[in-house]
Amino acid sequence: MPPKKAPPAPKSKAKKAAPVASGKAKSKGKTPPASPTAAKSKGKTPPASPTAAKSKGKTPPASPTAAKAAPAPAPAPAPSASGKVKKSGKDMAPEAMIMKGSGVVDTLSGKVGTCHVLQTGGTVFQCVLNQTNIGANNNKFYVIQALQEDKDPGQYYLFTRWGRVGVNGQMSTESFRNEGAAIRAFSGKFTNKTHNRWENRHNFVKVSGKYQLMDIDYAGQVEEQQEVAEAEKKSGGRKRAGDDANEAAAKRTKEEAPAAAPVSQLPPPVQELLKLIGSKSAMEMTMKELNIDTKRMPLGKISKEQIKKGYEILQKVEALLSGNKKAAAGGSLEELSSAFYTLIPHDFGFQRPPLINTKDMVKVKGELLDTLGQLEIATKLLETEADKAKAQKEAPRHYLDVTYDSLHCSITPLDPTSEAYRHIIDSVENTHGETHTTYKLRVKSIFVIAREGERARYVEGPHAATPGKYMLWHGSRSTNYMGILSQGLRIAPKEAPCTGYMFGKGIYFADIVSKSANYCFTNRQQNMGLMLLNEVAVGRPLELTQAKYMEAAQKGSDSTKGIGRMRPGFETVVNGPQLDLPASEAKKMKQPPTDRTIQWPTKKIEHDTTVQTSLYYSEYIVYDVAQCYMRYLVMTEFVYK
């Protein structure tokens, strides 16, 4: 039975952003002109205007009418017998993205304005593939799309584009006058490149030497492009990417509100904090810093399963590096490294992707997966709350208030006259390590935080009676805090490699503020960092001077402490709610029992010359999440020297 005539092109969901000026395409062979007629030229690209003047070595006029001396137009160069036209994308500038239905025509295809991605029965015939093969120095992509003309629904194309990650690559367009033929060509190309059938793509299995199917967030990319273009248009020039996500969200809130735009009910310091931890552009910047190819692994498409598989590959690498002969069955280091980069696409430019062949490399890639896990939580929270906000037409709320509620964590600015504020400032000023000389820390804001259920778990759990309570630091990237504040500090999953955990998989803390500050990964451009100050039931720690791997506190101990040579002095403080109150209110309230004390690292660092240890600064590790709870979040400016 012949295929049904395709319906007309679906209407665009979004307005077209300002197009980017197109560059000259360097062709392999002759490219058919984009106009019905073309001027005669000697080996030159035919003009894109309806008519053009004859020219020798000069650019043809771009005006709608050509010079009077122009000869009769020459016929367009014919495609190959198969109807296929190949060309290079070098020097080409992409057109603006337009979403029609559920598809986005490739911006280098030359058909953004005239075609849409073929859709039938809920299936959108487009995909992006990725493959890394270190031995062959391959780090490449492959785009496949079945296209249909907007104005001539009987005209179809198979468009493909391929090349090294980071460049435009080569491309090919093949024409068809039959929908079924276009679909068969698409499916055949997909099978050829992946050894999977298109109809079974939801159960995709990666085949060695073939491409991996990527899950691309087309709608998110189009929306982001339009928001940036609109922001640039309003400002009359380029804007910094870091501001786009929040400004765009505010703009959407205003547009959707039936009356006046909602005003945030949150204190200004809390608003500033949420802008910092909820910025999608900052999250994308983090991914780029980690060499992640965000075009093939965008924020909205990071999955827990993908991260889990990445951990499993690293475990196999770790086993090989440890001399485990059984691990050899899992593949060579080259094969495993290629599999990792295929699963988690990286952009190395024209450099050969590096082998993951040392324990330090395993540690780095493990930390990368940890960060991706936090970003996965953050993006899911932001997407869920954005959907809820859109549904609240009658009583819209400010996007920051919606984000705040999604965390299920109370965040309150700490009063500067409180006792806790003074202790925190003392700790920041007095416990900056002497080896951390590239920056100074300046406290901007301090927040009292209370994640739902966390304190109850701590004070009512098995560690409530554990002696030796300490206030200790923990640092992390600002983009990780959507996940941390909503789910708490967590221990690395069992799939994660053991490499990089000096004292095993646990939650690590420090009594030196700058040791934790180094884990904020700030720089001169993004110089605002966040650190947690946590109450930790250290109890009786196993004190060590060398690395020792463990996954639980050893018998007779409650935690592990790596002894450092440089140690701060501790101040014994009565532990109670009076710590967080303004001084005037704290005086009025009944004081807690004096035997309920906690140790604060507030005094200057001293060098202990009596101990022989491999550690310069101390580390504290607990192996149970109920053994600590987050009390304060400190926003600090890193003042680089």
Secondary structure as GFF3:
##gff-version 3
##sequence-region A 1 641
A	DSSP	beta_strand	84	88	.	.	.	ID=ss1
A	DSSP	beta_strand	99	100	.	.	.	ID=ss2
A	DSSP	beta_strand	103	104	.	.	.	ID=ss3
A	DSSP	beta_strand	115	117	.	.	.	ID=ss4
A	DSSP	beta_strand	119	120	.	.	.	ID=ss5
A	DSSP	beta_strand	123	124	.	.	.	ID=ss6
A	DSSP	beta_strand	126	133	.	.	.	ID=ss7
A	DSSP	beta_strand	138	149	.	.	.	ID=ss8
A	DSSP	beta_strand	156	164	.	.	.	ID=ss9
A	DSSP	beta_strand	170	176	.	.	.	ID=ss10
A	DSSP	alpha_helix	179	194	.	.	.	ID=ss11
A	DSSP	three_ten_helix	198	203	.	.	.	ID=ss12
A	DSSP	beta_strand	212	214	.	.	.	ID=ss13
A	DSSP	alpha_helix	218	235	.	.	.	ID=ss14
A	DSSP	alpha_helix	241	256	.	.	.	ID=ss15
A	DSSP	alpha_helix	268	277	.	.	.	ID=ss16
A	DSSP	alpha_helix	280	289	.	.	.	ID=ss17
A	DSSP	three_ten_helix	299	301	.	.	.	ID=ss18
A	DSSP	alpha_helix	304	321	.	.	.	ID=ss19
A	DSSP	three_ten_helix	325	330	.	.	.	ID=ss20
A	DSSP	alpha_helix	333	343	.	.	.	ID=ss21
A	DSSP	alpha_helix	359	391	.	.	.	ID=ss22
A	DSSP	alpha_helix	399	407	.	.	.	ID=ss23
A	DSSP	beta_strand	409	413	.	.	.	ID=ss24
A	DSSP	alpha_helix	419	430	.	.	.	ID=ss25
A	DSSP	beta_strand	439	451	.	.	.	ID=ss26
A	DSSP	alpha_helix	454	460	.	.	.	ID=ss27
A	DSSP	beta_strand	469	476	.	.	.	ID=ss28
A	DSSP	three_ten_helix	478	480	.	.	.	ID=ss29
A	DSSP	alpha_helix	481	487	.	.	.	ID=ss30
A	DSSP	beta_strand	507	509	.	.	.	ID=ss31
A	DSSP	alpha_helix	513	517	.	.	.	ID=ss32
A	DSSP	three_ten_helix	518	520	.	.	.	ID=ss33
A	DSSP	beta_strand	528	537	.	.	.	ID=ss34
A	DSSP	beta_strand	541	544	.	.	.	ID=ss35
A	DSSP	beta_strand	559	562	.	.	.	ID=ss36
A	DSSP	beta_strand	564	574	.	.	.	ID=ss37
A	DSSP	three_ten_helix	577	580	.	.	.	ID=ss38
A	DSSP	alpha_helix	583	586	.	.	.	ID=ss39
A	DSSP	beta_strand	597	607	.	.	.	ID=ss40
A	DSSP	beta_strand	615	617	.	.	.	ID=ss41
A	DSSP	beta_strand	619	622	.	.	.	ID=ss42
A	DSSP	three_ten_helix	625	627	.	.	.	ID=ss43
A	DSSP	beta_strand	628	640	.	.	.	ID=ss44
###
